[in-house]
Amino acid sequence: MTTPSLGCPRPSGTAYSSIDATLSQFSEYRDFRSGALDRAVYSKLIEQSSDELLEAGLNRDQMNLSTRFPLDDLAFVKETITSLRQQSVLPDRDFSTSGYSDWERLVASLYDHGGNMTYIFPEEALLIHALASVIKPRHAVFAGSYYGFWAIWAVREVVAAGGEVTLIDTDDTVMHLAQRNFERLGVSENVNFVVADAISYSRAELADIDFVALDAEGPKSCADEDLRDKAIYYPITQAIAPAMLPGAILLAHNVLLENVTQNAYFEERIAYNELQYARWHSFLSEQFDFRISYPSTEGVGIYRKAR
């Protein structure tokens, strides 16, 4: 890649903004995003340029994730929703994007990230908006909600349909930040901000859920393998499944299991993910009658509770 005059990316609350701001200095990235450069060729250039991109301020995860960016976020979401409708997972109705661009701008201008960074990418935000507008959940639960940045893209659709939203996270600091942001944006009504362990809280407090978004993360050095990093998806899903209605949808983030670029970096990451998710996948096969993943930037899995 041809090196321009580089500077570290400005601090940002979204990984996407930092990645895009840094890589937009490179003509190869601009060509890739416009469709003029093949994804596999671009991916190889990223691998070859890793040292200079590290100097530019990106870590290896960020630079390699750029090779998975959809060329068209809306087209990716439409294809995903159509796929799910064709397999009778979703109701046969379209989702609306009316007002979504205005909401994007409002969130971008008002959402306080509080020094945190989120790896929810634009097409993943649009996807959860689309799912919420099609499913119209009566009770949507975000397990491992962090500071609410994924939930913010679904909350208006859930509440407009007469439903409620529950955010669950063990960290009171990020939960309070989420609540302040929702209040600032005028969408805190019918939203529960719960500081708790999602496993114990799900078992004791939840019922009649028809939509779950899962993006929790345990400590990477935890002695209990089931609570380590993304392996925590298994005990959380095991705890929350009895509270899910038959036919309820589970949307999971970081289900990156397909190497769409043949990028060597992702071979190692996928192998790690397969180990992390082994018990979770086994449980899903017993309790959920539909299971599929889609290659968003970080990968998403969509599952239906057995009916």
Backbone bond lengths (Angstrom), bond angles and torsions (degrees), N, CA, C in turn:
res aa  C-N    CA-C-N  psi(-1)  N-CA   C-N-CA  omega(-1)  CA-C   N-CA-C  phi
1 M - - - 1.463 - - 1.516 109.61 -
2 T 1.310 116.76 142.11 1.456 121.03 -179.16 1.516 109.61 -78.41
3 T 1.322 116.41 124.52 1.456 120.78 -173.89 1.518 111.24 -84.47
4 P 1.341 117.43 117.51 1.461 120.12 172.98 1.514 110.04 -84.78
5 S 1.320 116.20 -172.49 1.459 119.30 172.75 1.519 107.98 -72.04
6 L 1.329 116.10 115.34 1.454 120.38 -171.24 1.524 111.85 -101.20
7 G 1.305 113.45 148.37 1.454 121.04 170.92 1.502 107.41 -141.51
8 C 1.316 118.48 156.73 1.457 120.61 178.50 1.515 109.07 -65.21
9 P 1.340 116.99 142.52 1.454 119.09 179.67 1.522 111.13 -64.49
10 R 1.330 114.94 149.94 1.455 118.58 177.44 1.524 109.95 -65.02
11 P 1.321 117.58 144.83 1.468 119.48 176.11 1.522 109.54 -56.38
12 S 1.303 116.25 139.11 1.459 119.99 -176.02 1.503 109.23 -148.69
13 G 1.322 116.90 153.52 1.443 120.94 178.72 1.503 114.49 -79.44
14 T 1.332 117.88 -16.76 1.457 119.48 178.55 1.522 109.51 -116.18
15 A 1.315 114.84 136.83 1.463 119.29 176.42 1.523 110.04 -59.91
16 Y 1.337 116.25 -37.18 1.464 119.69 -179.06 1.530 111.17 -57.40
17 S 1.327 117.66 -45.19 1.462 120.36 -178.15 1.520 111.67 -61.92
18 S 1.323 116.43 -41.20 1.463 119.82 179.39 1.522 111.40 -67.39
19 I 1.342 115.39 -43.72 1.467 119.89 179.25 1.523 110.48 -62.19
20 D 1.328 116.09 -49.03 1.459 120.60 -176.41 1.520 111.71 -65.10
21 A 1.345 117.13 -41.07 1.462 120.17 -179.84 1.520 111.24 -63.28
22 T 1.327 117.24 -39.47 1.462 120.86 -178.95 1.526 111.47 -73.22
23 L 1.320 116.37 -48.99 1.464 119.52 -174.54 1.520 113.15 -74.68
24 S 1.317 118.12 -20.43 1.460 120.06 178.53 1.521 112.32 -63.89
25 Q 1.334 116.87 -14.09 1.461 120.95 175.01 1.528 111.85 -72.59
26 F 1.340 116.45 -15.57 1.459 121.43 -176.57 1.529 110.55 -101.44
27 S 1.313 116.43 130.33 1.467 120.48 -179.88 1.523 111.19 -63.64
28 E 1.338 117.58 -32.63 1.468 120.52 -179.34 1.530 111.15 -64.35
29 Y 1.307 116.81 -39.27 1.467 120.25 177.33 1.525 109.89 -66.06
30 R 1.310 116.76 -44.34 1.463 119.99 179.29 1.525 110.47 -61.59
31 D 1.323 116.51 -39.47 1.473 120.06 177.91 1.520 111.00 -65.63
32 F 1.330 116.72 -40.70 1.463 120.77 178.48 1.520 110.84 -62.02
33 R 1.329 117.33 -46.28 1.462 120.38 -177.27 1.526 111.85 -67.66
34 S 1.309 116.52 -26.59 1.472 119.37 178.81 1.525 112.71 -85.52
35 G 1.346 116.74 -7.23 1.456 120.89 -178.88 1.514 113.96 90.23
36 A 1.336 117.12 3.01 1.466 120.64 -178.00 1.528 112.49 -83.54
37 L 1.322 117.99 -14.57 1.461 122.14 -179.77 1.518 108.83 -123.54
38 D 1.321 116.13 128.37 1.458 122.47 -178.70 1.532 111.33 -58.90
39 R 1.324 116.16 142.38 1.465 120.97 -177.87 1.527 111.51 -59.65
40 A 1.320 118.01 -43.17 1.465 121.08 -178.54 1.529 111.06 -65.19
41 V 1.334 116.47 -38.39 1.467 120.19 178.11 1.525 110.03 -66.22
42 Y 1.326 115.84 -44.96 1.468 120.14 178.27 1.528 110.63 -60.80
43 S 1.323 116.93 -42.43 1.457 120.95 179.60 1.522 111.20 -59.83
44 K 1.317 117.07 -41.65 1.463 120.66 178.42 1.531 111.10 -64.66
45 L 1.332 116.77 -38.34 1.459 120.34 177.67 1.519 111.27 -64.08
46 I 1.329 117.47 -37.91 1.457 121.37 177.54 1.528 109.69 -62.56
47 E 1.319 117.15 -44.96 1.467 120.62 178.97 1.519 111.07 -60.25
48 Q 1.325 116.76 -40.81 1.460 121.53 -177.28 1.527 112.21 -73.31
49 S 1.331 117.06 -21.81 1.471 121.37 -173.73 1.519 113.06 -108.24
50 S 1.330 117.39 17.64 1.464 120.22 -171.32 1.529 112.63 -60.24
51 D 1.327 117.85 -38.42 1.461 119.48 -177.43 1.526 111.84 -64.63
52 E 1.328 117.28 -45.07 1.457 118.48 -179.63 1.526 111.89 -70.25
53 L 1.341 117.13 -28.73 1.462 119.66 177.49 1.524 111.05 -73.69
54 L 1.317 116.52 -31.20 1.465 119.54 172.47 1.526 110.12 -63.26
55 E 1.322 116.49 -41.30 1.464 120.89 177.71 1.520 110.80 -65.48
56 A 1.335 116.35 -30.39 1.463 120.32 -179.90 1.524 112.10 -75.01
57 G 1.331 117.26 -12.92 1.452 119.79 175.19 1.505 116.19 116.06
58 L 1.340 118.19 -0.26 1.459 120.83 178.68 1.519 110.31 -95.31
59 N 1.329 116.80 143.80 1.459 118.66 171.02 1.533 109.12 -87.22
60 R 1.326 116.68 173.67 1.469 119.83 -174.11 1.525 112.25 -65.91
61 D 1.312 116.01 -34.56 1.450 119.58 177.45 1.522 109.87 -62.35
62 Q 1.314 116.97 -48.13 1.458 121.31 -176.74 1.524 112.14 -63.48
63 M 1.325 117.01 -46.95 1.467 118.27 -177.32 1.526 111.34 -65.02
64 N 1.327 117.47 -37.45 1.457 120.07 -179.19 1.531 112.37 -75.76
65 L 1.317 116.99 -32.26 1.464 119.30 176.09 1.520 111.15 -61.02
66 S 1.314 117.58 -28.97 1.467 119.67 179.76 1.524 111.87 -60.55
67 T 1.330 117.68 -25.14 1.467 120.22 -179.40 1.526 111.91 -72.65
68 R 1.349 117.04 -11.86 1.460 121.82 -179.70 1.530 112.91 -101.62
69 F 1.327 117.84 -1.57 1.466 120.09 -178.66 1.530 110.08 -58.32
70 P 1.328 117.97 130.83 1.471 118.93 171.91 1.525 109.66 -64.11
71 L 1.318 116.74 148.22 1.464 119.98 175.60 1.515 110.71 -74.06
72 D 1.335 116.71 -25.74 1.464 122.00 -178.69 1.530 107.85 -142.71
73 D 1.329 116.87 106.51 1.469 120.95 -176.63 1.523 111.99 -60.33
74 L 1.327 116.33 -44.89 1.463 119.73 -177.75 1.523 110.83 -65.25
75 A 1.326 117.33 -40.46 1.462 119.96 178.61 1.525 110.72 -63.32
76 F 1.329 117.07 -40.88 1.466 120.30 177.65 1.521 110.79 -59.47
77 V 1.330 117.07 -45.97 1.466 120.85 -177.95 1.527 110.46 -67.67
78 K 1.315 117.58 -42.34 1.466 120.03 178.79 1.528 111.05 -60.53
79 E 1.327 116.64 -42.23 1.466 120.50 178.96 1.517 110.99 -64.49
80 T 1.325 117.05 -39.76 1.463 121.04 179.58 1.526 110.77 -65.94
81 I 1.321 117.12 -47.66 1.469 121.29 179.84 1.526 110.35 -63.09
82 T 1.325 117.33 -42.17 1.470 120.77 178.36 1.519 110.81 -62.08
83 S 1.336 116.69 -42.26 1.462 121.13 178.33 1.526 110.70 -59.35
84 L 1.327 116.58 -44.33 1.463 120.96 -178.68 1.527 111.77 -69.11
85 R 1.319 116.91 -36.88 1.469 119.85 176.55 1.521 111.13 -66.30
86 Q 1.332 116.52 -41.76 1.461 120.14 -179.56 1.523 112.22 -64.29
87 Q 1.329 116.29 -26.05 1.465 120.77 178.37 1.526 112.05 -95.68
88 S 1.347 115.65 12.49 1.475 123.65 175.97 1.523 112.92 60.91
89 V 1.331 116.31 29.37 1.459 120.74 177.27 1.526 110.43 -87.47
90 L 1.336 116.49 -32.77 1.453 122.42 -179.60 1.525 110.69 -114.68
91 P 1.334 117.19 155.03 1.465 120.03 173.14 1.523 110.94 -59.06
92 D 1.299 116.48 152.42 1.460 121.71 -177.37 1.522 110.46 -82.89
93 R 1.342 114.76 69.69 1.458 119.76 175.39 1.522 108.74 -145.63
94 D 1.319 115.18 151.57 1.452 120.95 -178.61 1.522 110.61 -80.94
95 F 1.321 115.44 159.76 1.459 119.67 173.22 1.520 109.03 -98.22
96 S 1.307 114.82 155.49 1.455 120.45 -178.33 1.521 110.47 -103.86
97 T 1.323 116.14 138.56 1.471 120.78 172.87 1.525 110.48 -106.77
98 S 1.322 116.52 9.12 1.458 120.75 -179.72 1.528 110.25 -59.33
99 G 1.304 116.45 122.66 1.453 121.42 178.82 1.511 114.78 82.62
100 Y 1.339 117.70 -3.74 1.461 119.20 -175.24 1.537 111.49 -66.92
101 S 1.321 117.42 -41.29 1.467 120.09 -179.76 1.520 111.20 -62.90
102 D 1.327 116.32 -39.34 1.471 119.74 177.08 1.526 110.35 -64.69
103 W 1.344 116.40 -39.26 1.463 120.45 178.73 1.528 110.53 -66.04
104 E 1.331 117.00 -39.74 1.472 121.19 176.05 1.522 110.85 -56.14
105 R 1.324 115.33 -47.88 1.465 119.48 -178.55 1.531 111.39 -64.71
106 L 1.331 115.96 -39.44 1.459 119.58 -179.94 1.523 110.96 -65.80
107 V 1.321 116.48 -45.22 1.465 120.26 178.44 1.530 110.12 -62.33
108 A 1.331 116.36 -43.26 1.466 119.75 -179.56 1.526 111.54 -60.79
109 S 1.320 117.05 -34.75 1.465 119.90 -176.01 1.527 113.10 -86.30
110 L 1.345 117.94 -27.75 1.459 120.32 -172.56 1.525 115.33 -110.58
111 Y 1.343 117.85 -20.90 1.463 118.79 -173.65 1.521 110.84 -72.45
112 D 1.312 115.74 122.10 1.468 122.34 178.81 1.528 108.62 -91.48
113 H 1.323 116.89 115.91 1.467 121.27 -179.13 1.530 112.04 -84.65
114 G 1.311 116.66 -8.65 1.458 120.51 173.50 1.520 114.41 58.00
115 G 1.333 117.06 31.72 1.461 119.99 -179.32 1.511 113.97 82.22
116 N 1.335 117.69 2.09 1.467 121.93 178.52 1.521 110.69 -94.34
117 M 1.308 115.52 162.47 1.464 120.47 175.19 1.518 109.37 -124.17
118 T 1.320 116.47 137.15 1.451 122.21 178.61 1.525 110.62 -111.86
119 Y 1.326 114.98 142.86 1.460 121.31 176.50 1.532 110.79 -106.03
120 I 1.334 116.45 30.52 1.462 120.33 168.46 1.522 106.61 -84.54
121 F 1.325 116.92 119.94 1.459 121.87 -175.21 1.527 110.69 -95.04
122 P 1.333 118.07 160.80 1.469 120.51 -171.38 1.524 114.56 -54.25
123 E 1.329 117.89 -41.41 1.464 118.63 -178.99 1.525 111.79 -71.28
124 E 1.344 116.73 -24.80 1.469 120.49 177.47 1.528 110.73 -76.63
125 A 1.327 116.59 -33.54 1.462 120.89 173.09 1.526 110.18 -65.44
126 L 1.332 116.47 -46.14 1.466 120.39 179.47 1.524 111.11 -65.35
127 L 1.324 117.77 -35.31 1.463 120.69 -179.99 1.520 111.27 -64.44
128 I 1.335 118.09 -44.35 1.459 118.66 -178.31 1.534 110.65 -69.85
129 H 1.325 116.60 -31.67 1.470 119.72 171.90 1.523 110.30 -60.97
130 A 1.333 116.06 -46.65 1.465 120.48 -178.73 1.520 111.52 -63.07
131 L 1.322 116.65 -44.52 1.463 120.44 179.90 1.530 110.72 -61.91
132 A 1.318 116.59 -42.73 1.461 119.78 -179.64 1.521 111.27 -65.13
133 S 1.333 117.25 -38.31 1.460 119.67 -177.93 1.527 111.75 -73.51
134 V 1.338 117.65 -25.61 1.466 121.07 178.12 1.529 111.01 -85.53
135 I 1.337 116.85 -45.70 1.466 121.17 -176.47 1.533 111.47 -73.92
136 K 1.345 115.95 -36.94 1.463 121.74 -176.06 1.539 110.45 54.59
137 P 1.325 117.31 61.15 1.470 120.66 -175.35 1.525 112.33 -62.60
138 R 1.327 114.51 145.68 1.458 119.92 171.47 1.529 110.24 -83.10
139 H 1.351 116.21 -31.39 1.461 120.07 176.81 1.523 108.75 -145.68
140 A 1.323 115.58 110.20 1.463 122.22 178.43 1.521 109.05 -104.71
141 V 1.328 116.58 129.68 1.463 122.17 -177.98 1.519 109.76 -117.00
142 F 1.319 116.05 132.35 1.466 122.40 176.63 1.524 107.54 -110.80
143 A 1.312 116.50 105.17 1.463 123.02 -178.20 1.522 108.46 -94.79
144 G 1.329 116.15 118.60 1.456 120.59 -170.98 1.519 108.80 78.51
145 S 1.337 115.12 52.06 1.473 120.76 -170.07 1.517 113.67 -75.77
146 Y 1.363 116.82 -15.05 1.466 121.43 -177.50 1.521 107.89 55.54
147 Y 1.320 119.95 -133.53 1.457 119.31 -177.96 1.525 112.65 -99.00
148 G 1.343 115.54 26.85 1.450 121.38 166.72 1.506 117.28 83.70
149 F 1.345 117.84 11.45 1.460 118.20 -172.38 1.524 112.87 -72.94
150 W 1.341 118.96 -27.87 1.465 118.36 175.03 1.529 109.61 -77.15
151 A 1.309 116.36 -39.78 1.467 120.48 -178.22 1.526 112.52 -63.80
152 I 1.330 116.57 -30.58 1.465 118.84 -175.67 1.520 111.77 -61.37
153 W 1.334 116.93 -24.46 1.465 120.05 -177.66 1.525 112.70 -84.02
154 A 1.319 117.46 -8.94 1.469 121.35 -179.60 1.516 113.41 -114.11
155 V 1.322 117.60 -21.68 1.458 121.12 -167.35 1.528 112.54 -59.99
156 R 1.324 118.57 -40.65 1.468 119.31 -176.89 1.524 111.43 -63.62
157 E 1.340 116.50 -39.22 1.461 120.12 -178.63 1.524 111.08 -69.08
158 V 1.336 116.73 -39.50 1.469 120.36 -179.99 1.524 110.24 -65.12
159 V 1.324 116.40 -50.00 1.469 120.52 -176.69 1.526 110.75 -67.57
160 A 1.341 117.47 -36.96 1.465 120.29 178.90 1.517 111.67 -62.58
161 A 1.345 116.57 -27.93 1.457 121.16 178.85 1.525 112.16 -88.14
162 G 1.341 116.81 5.86 1.455 121.14 178.02 1.511 114.34 89.11
163 G 1.342 117.37 13.10 1.458 120.74 -177.52 1.521 112.80 -96.96
164 E 1.330 114.67 178.83 1.456 121.43 175.71 1.521 109.83 -123.79
165 V 1.309 114.92 159.82 1.461 122.51 -178.01 1.524 108.35 -124.58
166 T 1.332 116.47 136.58 1.458 121.14 175.39 1.521 109.76 -123.42
167 L 1.327 116.34 120.86 1.456 122.47 174.09 1.517 108.18 -99.68
168 I 1.348 116.94 133.12 1.466 121.36 179.99 1.524 109.07 -128.64
169 D 1.321 116.05 127.23 1.459 121.21 174.83 1.524 108.02 -154.77
170 T 1.317 116.34 149.05 1.465 120.65 -179.31 1.522 112.92 -78.06
171 D 1.326 117.32 -16.65 1.465 122.27 -173.37 1.525 109.63 -95.18
172 D 1.330 116.68 110.97 1.456 119.03 -177.66 1.519 112.59 -67.70
173 T 1.335 117.77 -28.24 1.463 120.72 -179.36 1.530 111.00 -64.49
174 V 1.336 117.37 -48.21 1.462 119.21 -179.23 1.527 110.87 -72.14
175 M 1.337 117.36 -30.49 1.465 118.78 178.39 1.525 110.87 -68.12
176 H 1.318 117.04 -40.66 1.460 119.71 177.06 1.527 110.64 -65.45
177 L 1.321 116.91 -35.66 1.464 120.83 175.96 1.524 110.07 -64.23
178 A 1.328 117.35 -42.59 1.459 120.71 177.25 1.524 110.68 -59.73
179 Q 1.328 116.63 -46.16 1.462 120.12 -178.67 1.527 111.35 -61.65
180 R 1.328 117.01 -42.80 1.474 119.76 178.63 1.520 111.03 -62.04
181 N 1.322 116.84 -39.97 1.461 119.98 179.62 1.521 111.87 -66.96
182 F 1.326 116.95 -43.09 1.462 120.20 179.28 1.529 110.27 -63.59
183 E 1.322 116.74 -39.82 1.466 120.33 177.62 1.525 110.61 -65.66
184 R 1.327 117.54 -41.90 1.459 121.95 179.61 1.526 110.84 -60.90
185 L 1.329 116.24 -36.89 1.464 121.23 -178.40 1.528 112.41 -90.07
186 G 1.321 117.14 0.51 1.452 120.62 175.19 1.510 114.98 73.96
187 V 1.355 117.33 29.71 1.472 120.03 -177.21 1.530 111.28 -129.47
188 S 1.316 117.58 32.30 1.470 119.90 -178.39 1.526 112.85 -91.42
189 E 1.332 117.61 -10.72 1.465 120.10 -179.65 1.529 110.03 -67.38
190 N 1.328 115.96 136.41 1.473 122.43 -178.44 1.523 112.69 65.46
191 V 1.325 116.92 23.17 1.464 121.73 175.97 1.526 108.36 -115.93
192 N 1.332 115.51 129.13 1.466 122.21 177.72 1.527 108.73 -101.85
193 F 1.327 116.79 126.06 1.458 122.09 -179.56 1.534 107.03 -107.80
194 V 1.312 116.26 102.69 1.467 121.86 -169.88 1.527 110.68 -110.77
195 V 1.319 116.23 120.34 1.464 121.55 173.16 1.521 106.95 -94.96
196 A 1.330 115.72 104.60 1.466 120.29 -175.09 1.516 109.58 -167.84
197 D 1.311 114.58 165.74 1.455 122.28 170.61 1.525 107.19 -76.30
198 A 1.322 117.32 121.42 1.469 121.13 -175.05 1.520 112.27 -61.75
199 I 1.327 117.83 -27.32 1.473 120.59 -178.31 1.526 109.85 -69.95
200 S 1.329 116.62 -55.82 1.462 119.49 -177.86 1.524 111.41 -69.50
201 Y 1.333 117.56 -37.37 1.463 120.36 -179.31 1.527 110.97 -65.30
202 S 1.321 117.05 -40.63 1.464 120.43 -179.88 1.513 111.11 -62.09
203 R 1.320 115.98 -42.23 1.466 120.27 -178.41 1.522 112.08 -66.12
204 A 1.327 116.39 -35.74 1.463 119.81 -171.79 1.524 114.53 -96.18
205 E 1.332 117.28 -28.78 1.462 119.19 -166.21 1.525 116.17 -120.03
206 L 1.312 118.97 -16.62 1.463 119.50 -170.56 1.521 112.81 -102.49
207 A 1.329 115.07 148.58 1.468 121.67 176.12 1.523 108.35 -161.06
208 D 1.328 115.45 157.31 1.471 122.62 172.99 1.531 113.43 55.51
209 I 1.320 115.89 45.24 1.466 121.44 178.22 1.530 108.64 -89.34
210 D 1.331 116.59 136.46 1.460 118.18 175.93 1.529 113.60 -117.55
211 F 1.342 116.78 0.17 1.466 119.62 175.38 1.527 108.86 -153.39
212 V 1.326 116.39 130.75 1.466 122.51 177.01 1.521 109.18 -127.78
213 A 1.323 116.51 132.32 1.460 122.29 170.34 1.521 107.65 -111.42
214 L 1.301 116.60 123.27 1.465 122.45 -173.38 1.523 110.17 -115.13
215 D 1.340 115.43 121.22 1.471 120.16 178.80 1.523 110.09 -150.63
216 A 1.326 115.51 39.76 1.466 120.64 -178.18 1.529 110.71 -81.07
217 E 1.313 114.57 164.30 1.473 120.36 178.47 1.520 108.78 -152.24
218 G 1.326 115.70 123.78 1.459 119.92 177.00 1.513 110.73 -89.03
219 P 1.344 117.39 171.93 1.470 120.05 177.40 1.520 111.43 -63.28
220 K 1.311 116.43 138.98 1.459 120.62 -176.41 1.532 112.59 -70.73
221 S 1.318 117.41 -16.90 1.462 120.46 -178.82 1.529 112.59 -109.88
222 C 1.334 116.98 17.37 1.461 120.49 -176.77 1.528 111.29 -64.10
223 A 1.341 116.54 136.88 1.465 120.68 179.92 1.525 111.87 -66.17
224 D 1.326 117.21 -32.85 1.462 121.81 178.54 1.522 108.92 -82.83
225 E 1.321 117.13 112.64 1.462 120.81 -175.87 1.523 112.74 -60.06
226 D 1.327 117.60 -30.21 1.459 120.51 -179.60 1.524 112.79 -71.87
227 L 1.318 116.95 -16.09 1.461 120.73 179.86 1.522 112.23 -106.95
228 R 1.327 116.82 3.74 1.458 121.57 -174.45 1.526 111.13 -87.10
229 D 1.320 116.19 123.29 1.454 122.43 174.20 1.542 109.87 53.36
230 K 1.322 117.97 -132.30 1.459 120.98 -175.96 1.530 113.24 -81.06
231 A 1.321 117.63 -5.47 1.472 119.78 173.67 1.519 110.96 -62.70
232 I 1.329 116.79 -16.30 1.461 121.20 179.26 1.528 111.98 -65.80
233 Y 1.331 117.28 -14.35 1.468 119.99 175.76 1.530 111.00 -56.63
234 Y 1.331 116.49 -35.31 1.472 119.44 -177.76 1.526 112.12 -63.96
235 P 1.344 120.37 -57.73 1.465 117.65 -178.06 1.528 113.24 -65.73
236 I 1.325 117.79 -30.95 1.471 118.78 177.83 1.521 110.20 -66.76
237 T 1.332 116.96 -47.13 1.467 119.76 -179.83 1.519 110.98 -64.87
238 Q 1.319 116.58 -38.70 1.464 120.90 177.63 1.531 110.27 -60.51
239 A 1.334 117.29 -37.85 1.463 121.58 -179.11 1.518 112.55 -76.18
240 I 1.331 116.93 -36.44 1.460 120.00 -173.76 1.526 112.99 -88.23
241 A 1.322 117.70 -22.38 1.478 120.75 -176.23 1.535 113.12 -55.80
242 P 1.347 119.60 -42.62 1.473 118.13 179.73 1.527 113.34 -62.29
243 A 1.339 117.54 -22.50 1.462 121.21 179.45 1.527 112.35 -87.46
244 M 1.328 117.38 -6.68 1.462 121.45 -179.16 1.522 110.18 -87.44
245 L 1.315 115.46 136.03 1.454 120.71 177.25 1.529 110.27 -69.84
246 P 1.328 118.90 152.78 1.461 120.43 173.46 1.534 109.92 -56.08
247 G 1.313 116.11 131.76 1.454 121.07 -177.98 1.514 114.65 86.87
248 A 1.343 118.03 -2.25 1.465 121.31 178.57 1.526 110.03 -64.38
249 I 1.319 115.31 151.49 1.465 121.89 -176.67 1.526 110.60 -104.71
250 L 1.326 114.96 134.62 1.465 123.24 172.46 1.522 108.11 -111.26
251 L 1.326 116.60 123.80 1.463 123.41 175.74 1.519 107.68 -111.82
252 A 1.329 117.36 120.99 1.465 121.42 -177.53 1.529 110.42 -116.65
253 H 1.319 115.02 136.37 1.468 121.62 178.09 1.527 109.60 -91.81
254 N 1.333 115.86 160.25 1.472 122.72 178.22 1.522 113.01 66.79
255 V 1.305 117.42 28.48 1.466 120.41 174.39 1.531 106.92 -92.44
256 L 1.319 114.17 70.74 1.460 121.60 -176.51 1.524 107.53 -97.59
257 L 1.323 115.53 99.25 1.466 121.61 -173.78 1.523 112.69 -128.82
258 E 1.326 116.64 1.49 1.460 120.93 -178.18 1.520 109.51 -126.34
259 N 1.318 117.21 127.12 1.460 122.20 -179.08 1.522 109.14 -91.79
260 V 1.320 116.07 86.92 1.465 120.42 -174.00 1.522 112.47 -72.95
261 T 1.335 118.45 -14.21 1.462 121.64 -177.60 1.529 112.89 -110.80
262 Q 1.345 116.77 -4.09 1.468 121.23 -172.58 1.525 110.93 56.73
263 N 1.311 115.10 32.81 1.452 123.22 -179.16 1.536 108.95 -80.25
264 A 1.335 117.32 128.41 1.466 120.98 -176.27 1.528 111.86 -61.35
265 Y 1.325 116.96 -32.13 1.465 120.77 179.24 1.523 110.87 -58.02
266 F 1.327 116.60 -40.18 1.457 120.07 -175.42 1.530 113.12 -78.30
267 E 1.314 118.25 -19.28 1.461 118.91 175.90 1.531 110.26 -59.58
268 E 1.314 115.87 -44.51 1.472 120.40 178.99 1.524 110.75 -68.21
269 R 1.314 117.04 -41.49 1.465 120.33 -179.09 1.531 111.27 -65.52
270 I 1.319 117.27 -40.80 1.463 120.79 179.64 1.527 110.49 -65.52
271 A 1.327 117.20 -41.13 1.468 120.59 177.97 1.531 110.02 -60.69
272 Y 1.328 116.61 -41.03 1.470 120.88 177.61 1.529 110.39 -64.14
273 N 1.332 116.51 -44.78 1.462 120.49 -179.56 1.525 111.79 -61.78
274 E 1.318 116.83 -40.56 1.466 120.02 -179.24 1.526 111.05 -62.13
275 L 1.336 116.12 -37.37 1.471 119.58 175.84 1.526 111.07 -68.76
276 Q 1.324 116.05 -43.91 1.463 120.79 -179.63 1.527 112.10 -59.87
277 Y 1.321 116.03 -38.74 1.461 120.52 -171.76 1.528 114.10 -96.45
278 A 1.305 118.15 6.59 1.468 120.58 -173.99 1.532 111.98 -57.07
279 R 1.316 118.92 -52.05 1.467 121.39 -178.50 1.531 110.60 -69.95
280 W 1.314 116.35 -36.49 1.464 120.73 177.71 1.528 110.77 -61.65
281 H 1.321 116.60 -47.00 1.461 120.41 179.71 1.529 111.40 -62.86
282 S 1.312 116.75 -37.75 1.462 120.15 177.68 1.531 110.35 -62.60
283 F 1.336 116.24 -42.92 1.467 120.27 178.80 1.527 110.57 -66.32
284 L 1.327 117.24 -42.35 1.457 120.74 178.88 1.534 111.08 -58.66
285 S 1.324 116.71 -39.90 1.466 120.22 -178.69 1.524 111.63 -65.59
286 E 1.330 117.70 -23.26 1.463 121.93 179.44 1.526 112.24 -87.06
287 Q 1.335 117.15 -34.91 1.464 121.17 -169.61 1.530 114.89 -109.36
288 F 1.324 117.33 -14.25 1.457 121.11 -174.85 1.528 108.81 -123.45
289 D 1.333 116.10 127.97 1.464 119.55 -172.99 1.521 113.36 -92.17
290 F 1.338 117.31 -0.12 1.461 121.36 173.87 1.512 107.43 -140.86
291 R 1.351 115.92 132.31 1.462 120.76 -177.22 1.524 108.54 -146.33
292 I 1.333 115.75 126.78 1.467 119.56 -179.67 1.526 108.68 -155.66
293 S 1.322 116.48 153.69 1.461 120.55 173.29 1.519 109.27 -123.56
294 Y 1.328 115.24 151.95 1.464 122.06 179.30 1.522 108.81 -127.11
295 P 1.353 117.05 142.65 1.473 120.59 -172.75 1.525 113.93 -84.54
296 S 1.322 117.09 65.18 1.459 119.65 167.47 1.528 107.56 -69.68
297 T 1.316 117.12 -177.98 1.463 119.55 -177.67 1.528 111.63 -55.56
298 E 1.341 116.96 -48.72 1.468 120.60 179.43 1.522 112.08 -98.56
299 G 1.322 117.80 -4.11 1.463 121.84 -178.33 1.519 111.19 82.51
300 V 1.325 117.07 133.90 1.459 121.88 176.11 1.522 109.12 -130.01
301 G 1.325 115.82 144.44 1.456 121.71 173.86 1.512 108.69 -113.62
302 I 1.342 116.04 143.05 1.461 121.30 179.16 1.516 107.86 -128.63
303 Y 1.340 115.63 128.91 1.464 121.62 -171.82 1.532 108.97 -137.54
304 R 1.346 115.84 146.57 1.472 120.90 179.51 1.523 109.26 -116.74
305 K 1.332 115.01 126.95 1.476 120.00 175.93 1.531 108.98 -61.07
306 A 1.321 115.29 134.86 1.470 120.20 -177.42 1.512 111.40 -56.01
307 R 1.341 115.28 138.99 1.456 120.86 -177.36 1.516 110.93 -98.11
